[in-house]
Amino acid sequence: MTLSATTDDRPRHAARAPRERGPKASAGTRLRGWLASTWFLVPALLLFLCFVLTPILVAFFTSFFKWGGFGFPDDFVGLDNFRGLAGDEVFRGDLWRGFLLVVLTLVLQLPLALATAVLLNQRMRGRAVYRAIFFAPFILSEVIAGVLFGIIFLPGNGLADTLVEDLPLLGGLAGKWFSDPDTALPTLIAVMTWKYFGFHMMIYLAGLQGIPKEVLEAASIDGAGAWRRFRSVTLPLLAPTLRISVFLSVIGTIQLFDLVWVTTTGGPTHATETMAVTMYEFGFKRYQMGYASAISVAMFVISMVFSLLYQRYALSRDLQGAVTSAGGRR
């Protein structure tokens, strides 16, 4: 009875005591904090200014000049370099080949990386060794990979010709890998898949390991099979990782240069040439730096437009979720 009476005497909706706040920071303290933050940001801002922003501005500036790369550009031609790009069959071919590379990368490379990641995420003996083996090509530099496959696909006595010359279906490919315009681009795509799919595989593995096992176990208890669990549980929870992987793959393909230059130098007859290879050809072999700058500006604009649109329509939900979590909202 005493406990009950004591409890009843307490008001049900008692006003909460105001939280005690610490002493308000003085203007000098806030200023010192701001100066300290700015001081730590200065090195990063200087590096960004010198190695990112300044080259972009210089490329935009020189793209309006007919310039050979020596001295200060003074032959102003306005938009003539960009008009030349619009009428250049090689550059239009670069756009088409870049589009094909992006599509085939998304259709072939990323599904293969996802399937391998799902397989290596299971309990199996030696999976750490398999992960290292599949990730090893990405560690190699593009120059080493290009030289390696240049030797493998060497016409006549290369390893690829030796392996397929006695096969009825593939025997016709002998000697044509990088030397025939019809087979050069598919061969390059195969090399790119070998080189980069391990990187995306590791990204997917990290995403798969972040999925709670309890969710998959609950779906299994409800009677969902392996394919149903993958389609209805794993893929939706892996969607943010997939979107980041697609973004990195597209941007990397647009800027592809070194692997193509070492293996084929863009040949034969521009069959594997990309925008970056064309830019290098005009800038450092023909000394038409103004025209090469126009190509670099076009690459920058394409990448920027894709990035903004992709962030607006694909990554916005992920960024919104991150901001909401950081802000403590429900």
C-alpha positions as CSV (number, residue, x, y, z in Angstrom):
1,M,0.0,0.0,0.0
2,T,2.8,2.4,0.8
3,L,4.4,1.8,-2.5
4,S,1.2,2.3,-4.3
5,A,0.5,5.5,-2.6
6,T,3.9,6.8,-3.2
7,T,3.6,5.9,-6.9
8,D,0.1,7.6,-7.2
9,D,1.4,10.8,-5.6
10,R,3.8,11.3,-8.5
11,P,2.4,13.3,-11.4
12,R,2.0,11.3,-14.5
13,H,3.2,14.0,-16.9
14,A,5.9,15.6,-14.9
15,A,7.9,18.2,-16.8
16,R,11.3,17.1,-17.7
17,A,14.1,19.0,-16.2
18,P,16.0,21.1,-18.7
19,R,19.3,19.6,-19.9
20,E,22.3,21.3,-18.5
21,R,24.4,22.8,-21.3
22,G,28.0,23.4,-21.0
23,P,29.5,26.9,-21.2
24,K,29.1,28.5,-24.5
25,A,32.3,28.6,-26.5
26,S,33.8,32.1,-26.8
27,A,34.4,33.8,-30.1
28,G,38.2,33.3,-29.7
29,T,37.7,29.5,-29.2
30,R,35.5,29.2,-32.3
31,L,38.0,31.2,-34.3
32,R,40.9,29.0,-33.2
33,G,38.9,25.9,-34.1
34,W,38.1,27.2,-37.5
35,L,41.7,28.2,-38.1
36,A,42.9,24.7,-37.1
37,S,40.4,23.0,-39.4
38,T,41.4,25.3,-42.3
39,W,45.1,24.6,-41.6
40,F,44.6,20.9,-41.9
41,L,42.6,21.4,-45.2
42,V,45.2,23.6,-46.8
43,P,47.5,20.8,-48.1
44,A,44.7,18.9,-49.6
45,L,43.3,22.0,-51.2
46,L,46.7,22.9,-52.6
47,L,47.1,19.4,-54.1
48,F,43.6,19.6,-55.6
49,L,44.3,23.0,-57.1
50,C,47.7,22.0,-58.6
51,F,46.9,18.6,-59.9
52,V,43.2,18.6,-60.6
53,L,41.7,22.0,-61.0
54,T,44.6,23.7,-62.8
55,P,45.0,21.0,-65.5
56,I,41.2,21.2,-66.2
57,L,41.3,24.9,-66.6
58,V,44.4,24.8,-68.8
59,A,42.8,22.2,-71.0
60,F,39.6,24.3,-71.4
61,F,41.8,27.3,-72.2
62,T,44.1,25.7,-74.8
63,S,41.1,23.9,-76.5
64,F,40.2,27.3,-78.1
65,F,43.7,27.7,-79.7
66,K,45.6,26.1,-82.5
67,W,48.7,25.2,-80.5
68,G,51.6,22.9,-81.0
69,G,52.5,22.6,-77.3
70,F,55.4,25.0,-77.3
71,G,55.3,28.6,-76.0
72,F,52.2,30.4,-75.0
73,P,49.1,29.7,-77.3
74,D,48.2,32.8,-79.3
75,D,46.4,31.5,-82.4
76,F,42.8,31.7,-81.2
77,V,40.4,29.6,-83.3
78,G,37.4,29.7,-81.1
79,L,35.2,26.6,-81.4
80,D,37.0,25.2,-84.5
81,N,38.6,22.4,-82.6
82,F,35.2,21.2,-81.4
83,R,33.7,21.6,-84.8
84,G,36.5,19.4,-86.1
85,L,35.6,16.8,-83.4
86,A,32.0,16.7,-84.6
87,G,33.1,16.0,-88.2
88,D,36.0,13.6,-87.4
89,E,35.0,10.0,-88.3
90,V,37.7,8.7,-86.0
91,F,36.4,10.6,-83.0
92,R,32.8,9.5,-83.8
93,G,34.1,6.0,-84.0
94,D,35.7,6.4,-80.6
95,L,32.4,7.4,-79.1
96,W,30.7,4.3,-80.6
97,R,33.5,2.0,-79.5
98,G,33.5,3.5,-76.0
99,F,29.7,2.9,-75.8
100,L,30.2,-0.7,-76.9
101,L,33.0,-1.2,-74.3
102,V,30.8,0.2,-71.6
103,V,27.8,-2.0,-72.5
104,L,29.9,-5.2,-72.9
105,T,31.7,-4.5,-69.6
106,L,28.4,-4.2,-67.8
107,V,26.9,-7.3,-69.5
108,L,30.0,-9.6,-69.3
109,Q,32.5,-8.4,-66.7
110,L,30.3,-7.4,-63.8
111,P,28.0,-10.5,-63.9
112,L,31.0,-12.7,-64.0
113,A,32.5,-10.8,-61.0
114,L,29.2,-11.2,-59.1
115,A,28.9,-14.9,-59.9
116,T,32.4,-15.5,-58.7
117,A,31.9,-13.4,-55.6
118,V,28.7,-15.4,-54.7
119,L,30.6,-18.6,-55.2
120,L,33.6,-17.6,-53.2
121,N,31.4,-16.3,-50.4
122,Q,30.3,-19.9,-49.7
123,R,32.0,-22.2,-47.2
124,M,34.6,-24.1,-49.3
125,R,38.1,-25.4,-48.9
126,G,40.8,-23.0,-50.2
127,R,38.5,-20.1,-50.9
128,A,41.1,-17.6,-49.7
129,V,43.5,-19.0,-52.3
130,Y,40.9,-18.7,-55.1
131,R,40.2,-15.1,-54.0
132,A,43.9,-14.2,-54.3
133,I,44.2,-15.9,-57.7
134,F,41.2,-14.0,-59.2
135,F,42.3,-10.7,-57.7
136,A,45.9,-11.1,-58.8
137,P,45.4,-9.7,-62.4
138,F,44.1,-6.4,-61.0
139,I,47.4,-6.0,-59.0
140,L,49.4,-6.2,-62.2
141,S,50.0,-3.0,-64.0
142,E,48.3,-2.3,-67.3
143,V,51.6,-2.2,-69.0
144,I,52.6,-5.7,-67.8
145,A,49.2,-7.1,-68.7
146,G,49.4,-5.5,-72.2
147,V,52.8,-6.9,-72.9
148,L,51.7,-10.3,-71.6
149,F,48.7,-10.6,-73.9
150,G,50.6,-9.1,-76.8
151,I,52.9,-12.1,-76.5
152,I,50.0,-14.6,-76.0
153,F,48.1,-13.3,-79.0
154,L,51.2,-13.0,-81.2
155,P,50.2,-14.1,-84.7
156,G,51.8,-17.4,-85.8
157,N,53.6,-18.7,-82.8
158,G,51.6,-17.2,-79.9
159,L,50.1,-19.3,-77.1
160,A,46.5,-18.5,-78.3
161,D,47.2,-19.7,-81.8
162,T,48.8,-22.9,-80.5
163,L,45.7,-23.7,-78.3
164,V,43.0,-23.1,-81.0
165,E,44.6,-24.1,-84.2
166,D,43.3,-27.7,-83.9
167,L,39.8,-26.8,-82.6
168,P,37.2,-26.9,-85.3
169,L,35.1,-23.9,-84.1
170,L,38.0,-21.6,-83.0
171,G,40.7,-22.6,-85.5
172,G,39.7,-19.7,-87.7
173,L,40.7,-17.2,-85.1
174,A,44.4,-18.2,-85.3
175,G,46.5,-15.3,-86.3
176,K,43.6,-12.8,-86.2
177,W,43.3,-11.8,-82.5
178,F,44.6,-8.3,-82.5
179,S,45.5,-8.1,-86.2
180,D,42.0,-8.4,-87.7
181,P,39.6,-5.4,-87.2
182,D,36.7,-7.8,-86.7
183,T,38.3,-9.7,-83.8
184,A,40.5,-7.0,-82.2
185,L,37.8,-5.4,-80.2
186,P,36.3,-8.6,-78.8
187,T,39.8,-9.8,-77.9
188,L,40.4,-6.5,-76.1
189,I,37.2,-6.9,-74.2
190,A,38.3,-10.4,-73.1
191,V,41.6,-8.9,-71.8
192,M,39.8,-6.2,-70.0
193,T,37.5,-8.7,-68.3
194,W,40.5,-10.8,-67.2
195,K,42.2,-7.7,-65.9
196,Y,39.4,-5.9,-64.0
197,F,36.8,-8.4,-62.9
198,G,38.8,-9.4,-59.8
199,F,38.5,-5.8,-58.5
200,H,34.7,-5.9,-58.8
201,M,34.6,-9.4,-57.3
202,M,36.3,-8.1,-54.2
203,I,33.8,-5.2,-54.0
204,Y,30.9,-7.7,-54.2
205,L,32.5,-9.9,-51.6
206,A,32.7,-7.1,-49.2
207,G,29.0,-6.3,-49.8
208,L,28.0,-9.9,-49.5
209,Q,29.8,-10.2,-46.2
210,G,27.9,-7.2,-44.9
211,I,24.5,-8.9,-45.4
212,P,23.2,-10.2,-42.0
213,K,23.1,-14.0,-42.0
214,E,19.9,-13.9,-39.9
215,V,18.0,-12.4,-42.9
216,L,19.1,-15.3,-45.2
217,E,18.3,-17.9,-42.5
218,A,14.9,-16.4,-42.0
219,A,14.2,-16.6,-45.7
220,S,15.4,-20.2,-45.8
221,I,13.1,-21.0,-42.9
222,D,10.2,-19.5,-44.8
223,G,10.9,-22.0,-47.6
224,A,12.8,-19.8,-50.0
225,G,15.2,-21.7,-52.2
226,A,18.7,-20.7,-53.1
227,W,17.7,-18.7,-56.2
228,R,14.7,-17.1,-54.5
229,R,17.0,-16.0,-51.6
230,F,19.5,-14.6,-54.0
231,R,16.9,-12.7,-56.1
232,S,14.6,-11.5,-53.3
233,V,17.1,-11.0,-50.4
234,T,20.7,-10.8,-51.6
235,L,20.4,-8.6,-54.7
236,P,18.2,-5.9,-53.0
237,L,20.6,-5.7,-50.0
238,L,23.6,-5.7,-52.4
239,A,22.1,-2.9,-54.6
240,P,24.2,0.0,-53.2
241,T,27.4,-2.0,-53.8
242,L,26.2,-2.8,-57.4
243,R,25.5,0.8,-58.1
244,I,29.0,1.9,-57.0
245,S,30.6,-0.9,-59.0
246,V,28.7,0.2,-62.2
247,F,29.8,3.8,-61.7
248,L,33.5,2.9,-61.3
249,S,33.3,0.6,-64.3
250,V,31.7,3.1,-66.6
251,I,34.1,6.0,-65.6
252,G,37.1,3.7,-65.9
253,T,36.0,2.5,-69.4
254,I,35.5,6.1,-70.6
255,Q,39.1,6.9,-69.6
256,L,40.7,3.7,-70.8
257,F,44.1,4.3,-72.3
258,D,47.2,2.4,-71.1
259,L,45.9,-1.2,-71.6
260,V,44.8,-0.3,-75.2
261,W,48.0,1.6,-76.0
262,V,50.3,-1.2,-75.0
263,T,48.3,-4.0,-76.6
264,T,47.2,-2.5,-79.9
265,T,48.0,1.2,-79.9
266,G,44.4,1.6,-81.1
267,G,44.8,-0.5,-84.3
268,P,44.3,-2.1,-86.6
269,T,42.7,0.7,-88.6
270,H,41.3,2.4,-85.4
271,A,39.4,-0.8,-84.5
272,T,40.3,-0.6,-80.8
273,E,41.0,3.1,-80.5
274,T,39.5,5.0,-77.6
275,M,39.1,8.8,-76.9
276,A,42.1,8.7,-74.7
277,V,44.3,7.0,-77.4
278,T,43.1,9.6,-80.0
279,M,43.9,12.4,-77.6
280,Y,47.5,11.0,-77.1
281,E,48.0,10.6,-80.9
282,F,47.1,14.2,-81.6
283,G,48.8,15.7,-78.6
284,F,52.1,13.9,-78.3
285,K,52.7,12.4,-81.8
286,R,51.2,15.1,-84.1
287,Y,51.7,18.0,-81.7
288,Q,48.2,19.3,-82.1
289,M,47.8,20.2,-78.5
290,G,44.8,22.4,-79.0
291,Y,42.8,19.7,-80.8
292,A,44.0,17.1,-78.1
293,S,42.8,19.5,-75.4
294,A,39.4,19.6,-77.1
295,I,39.2,15.8,-76.9
296,S,40.1,15.9,-73.2
297,V,37.4,18.5,-72.6
298,A,34.9,16.2,-74.4
299,M,35.9,13.3,-72.2
300,F,35.6,15.5,-69.1
301,V,32.1,16.7,-70.1
302,I,30.9,13.1,-70.9
303,S,32.3,11.9,-67.6
304,M,30.8,14.8,-65.7
305,V,27.4,14.5,-67.3
306,F,27.2,10.8,-66.6
307,S,28.4,11.3,-63.0
308,L,25.8,14.0,-62.3
309,L,22.9,12.0,-63.9
310,Y,24.0,8.8,-62.2
311,Q,24.2,10.5,-58.8
312,R,20.9,12.1,-59.3
313,Y,18.9,9.0,-60.4
314,A,20.9,6.0,-59.1
315,L,23.0,7.1,-56.1
316,S,20.6,9.6,-54.6
317,R,18.9,7.0,-52.5
318,D,22.2,5.7,-51.1
319,L,23.4,9.2,-50.3
320,Q,20.1,10.2,-48.8
321,G,20.2,7.1,-46.5
322,A,23.8,8.0,-45.5
323,V,22.8,11.6,-44.6
324,T,19.7,10.4,-42.7
325,S,21.8,7.9,-40.7
326,A,24.4,10.6,-39.9
327,G,21.7,13.1,-38.9
328,G,20.1,10.6,-36.5
329,R,16.7,10.7,-38.1
330,R,14.4,7.8,-38.4
